[in-house]
């Protein structure tokens, strides 16, 4: 009769125990309500009630097929990588909920050749360039001077401000841009015509961190997952 050594028995017991514990841990972590355990961080402002699957939709195929496809890509038998576990969250996924007509700074504008240098400076070809998720805020691009990258030559014939835009640009007062202008132009409000009536920078920074909009409560367009 074949007899398994004690050492081999211990190895098998340890192996089976490890598999069992791993399976229990995996199932527990991915139960509804336990997503906080494997989330990178808190959802950003406005996304608090979204489920993981809203953005991280399951990738095609099972885990074995996904691993096989990526192995084939590694050895040169496949042209592109395969999503593993969940599909990559890209601009298309963001625009599924946030596509807006007449957006002041739509993504296609940043991709124009004339803004190639600006893209190098601030890297704005992805929504997450400014709104990196799982940080518990609204905006993660906190440099208020980024307007400089595209608007250094801005001039207005009938300038509505008491201090002209040309003068503000000449003095490199780039922080003042967001004190009058909602970046995406989605809030319904009238821009100030006097510097004393502009929005304080502290309120803009608080808005970036998740506070109420200092521009206006009412919007032109709402995300498809957001109640009007």
MOVEN-V971501 format. One record per residue. N is the residue number from 1. RES is the residue in one small letter. D_FIRST is the distance of its C-alpha to the first C-alpha in whole Angstrom. Layout:
n=N res=RES d_first=D_FIRST
n=N res=RES d_first=D_FIRST
//
This chain:
n=1 res=x d_first=0
n=2 res=x d_first=4
n=3 res=x d_first=6
n=4 res=x d_first=10
n=5 res=x d_first=13
n=6 res=x d_first=15
n=7 res=x d_first=18
n=8 res=x d_first=16
n=9 res=x d_first=16
n=10 res=x d_first=20
n=11 res=x d_first=21
n=12 res=x d_first=19
n=13 res=x d_first=21
n=14 res=x d_first=24
n=15 res=x d_first=24
n=16 res=x d_first=24
n=17 res=x d_first=26
n=18 res=x d_first=29
n=19 res=x d_first=29
n=20 res=x d_first=29
n=21 res=x d_first=32
n=22 res=x d_first=34
n=23 res=x d_first=34
n=24 res=x d_first=35
n=25 res=x d_first=38
n=26 res=x d_first=39
n=27 res=x d_first=39
n=28 res=x d_first=41
n=29 res=x d_first=43
n=30 res=x d_first=44
n=31 res=x d_first=45
n=32 res=x d_first=49
n=33 res=x d_first=51
n=34 res=x d_first=49
n=35 res=x d_first=50
n=36 res=x d_first=52
n=37 res=x d_first=49
n=38 res=x d_first=48
n=39 res=x d_first=52
n=40 res=x d_first=54
n=41 res=x d_first=56
n=42 res=x d_first=59
n=43 res=x d_first=60
n=44 res=x d_first=64
n=45 res=x d_first=67
n=46 res=x d_first=67
n=47 res=x d_first=63
n=48 res=x d_first=62
n=49 res=x d_first=61
n=50 res=x d_first=60
n=51 res=x d_first=56
n=52 res=x d_first=54
n=53 res=x d_first=54
n=54 res=x d_first=57
n=55 res=x d_first=57
n=56 res=x d_first=53
n=57 res=x d_first=53
n=58 res=x d_first=49
n=59 res=x d_first=49
n=60 res=x d_first=48
n=61 res=x d_first=45
n=62 res=x d_first=41
n=63 res=x d_first=40
n=64 res=x d_first=38
n=65 res=x d_first=41
n=66 res=x d_first=43
n=67 res=x d_first=41
n=68 res=x d_first=41
n=69 res=x d_first=44
n=70 res=x d_first=45
n=71 res=x d_first=43
n=72 res=x d_first=45
n=73 res=x d_first=48
n=74 res=x d_first=47
n=75 res=x d_first=46
n=76 res=x d_first=49
n=77 res=x d_first=48
n=78 res=x d_first=50
n=79 res=x d_first=53
n=80 res=x d_first=53
n=81 res=x d_first=50
n=82 res=x d_first=49
n=83 res=x d_first=49
n=84 res=x d_first=46
n=85 res=x d_first=46
n=86 res=x d_first=49
n=87 res=x d_first=52
n=88 res=x d_first=55
n=89 res=x d_first=57
n=90 res=x d_first=61
n=91 res=x d_first=64
n=92 res=x d_first=64
n=93 res=x d_first=62
n=94 res=x d_first=64
n=95 res=x d_first=67
n=96 res=x d_first=65
n=97 res=x d_first=67
n=98 res=x d_first=70
n=99 res=x d_first=71
n=100 res=x d_first=75
n=101 res=x d_first=78
n=102 res=x d_first=81
n=103 res=x d_first=78
n=104 res=x d_first=80
n=105 res=x d_first=78
n=106 res=x d_first=75
n=107 res=x d_first=72
n=108 res=x d_first=74
n=109 res=x d_first=77
n=110 res=x d_first=75
n=111 res=x d_first=73
n=112 res=x d_first=77
n=113 res=x d_first=77
n=114 res=x d_first=80
n=115 res=x d_first=78
n=116 res=x d_first=76
n=117 res=x d_first=77
n=118 res=x d_first=77
n=119 res=x d_first=73
n=120 res=x d_first=72
n=121 res=x d_first=74
n=122 res=x d_first=72
n=123 res=x d_first=70
n=124 res=x d_first=70
n=125 res=x d_first=69
n=126 res=x d_first=66
n=127 res=x d_first=67
n=128 res=x d_first=64
n=129 res=x d_first=67
n=130 res=x d_first=69
n=131 res=x d_first=67
n=132 res=x d_first=63
n=133 res=x d_first=61
n=134 res=x d_first=59
n=135 res=x d_first=62
n=136 res=x d_first=63
n=137 res=x d_first=67
n=138 res=x d_first=69
n=139 res=x d_first=70
n=140 res=x d_first=68
n=141 res=x d_first=71
n=142 res=x d_first=73
n=143 res=x d_first=75
n=144 res=x d_first=79
n=145 res=x d_first=80
n=146 res=x d_first=78
n=147 res=x d_first=81
n=148 res=x d_first=83
n=149 res=x d_first=80
n=150 res=x d_first=82
n=151 res=x d_first=85
n=152 res=x d_first=87
n=153 res=x d_first=90
n=154 res=x d_first=90
n=155 res=x d_first=94
n=156 res=x d_first=96
n=157 res=x d_first=99
n=158 res=x d_first=100
n=159 res=x d_first=98
n=160 res=x d_first=97
n=161 res=x d_first=97
n=162 res=x d_first=99
n=163 res=x d_first=98
n=164 res=x d_first=97
n=165 res=x d_first=93
n=166 res=x d_first=95
n=167 res=x d_first=96
n=168 res=x d_first=93
n=169 res=x d_first=91
n=170 res=x d_first=93
n=171 res=x d_first=92
n=172 res=x d_first=89
n=173 res=x d_first=88
n=174 res=x d_first=85
n=175 res=x d_first=84
n=176 res=x d_first=87
n=177 res=x d_first=85
n=178 res=x d_first=83
n=179 res=x d_first=85
n=180 res=x d_first=87
n=181 res=x d_first=85
n=182 res=x d_first=81
n=183 res=x d_first=79
n=184 res=x d_first=78
n=185 res=x d_first=81
n=186 res=x d_first=79
n=187 res=x d_first=81
n=188 res=x d_first=85
n=189 res=x d_first=87
n=190 res=x d_first=90
n=191 res=x d_first=90
n=192 res=x d_first=92
n=193 res=x d_first=96
n=194 res=x d_first=96
n=195 res=x d_first=94
n=196 res=x d_first=95
n=197 res=x d_first=93
n=198 res=x d_first=90
n=199 res=x d_first=86
n=200 res=x d_first=86
n=201 res=x d_first=83
n=202 res=x d_first=81
n=203 res=x d_first=81
n=204 res=x d_first=79
n=205 res=x d_first=77
n=206 res=x d_first=76
n=207 res=x d_first=76
n=208 res=x d_first=73
n=209 res=x d_first=71
n=210 res=x d_first=71
n=211 res=x d_first=74
n=212 res=x d_first=77
n=213 res=x d_first=79
n=214 res=x d_first=82
n=215 res=x d_first=83
n=216 res=x d_first=83
n=217 res=x d_first=81
n=218 res=x d_first=82
n=219 res=x d_first=80
n=220 res=x d_first=81
n=221 res=x d_first=77
n=222 res=x d_first=74
n=223 res=x d_first=70
n=224 res=x d_first=69
n=225 res=x d_first=66
n=226 res=x d_first=69
n=227 res=x d_first=72
n=228 res=x d_first=75
//
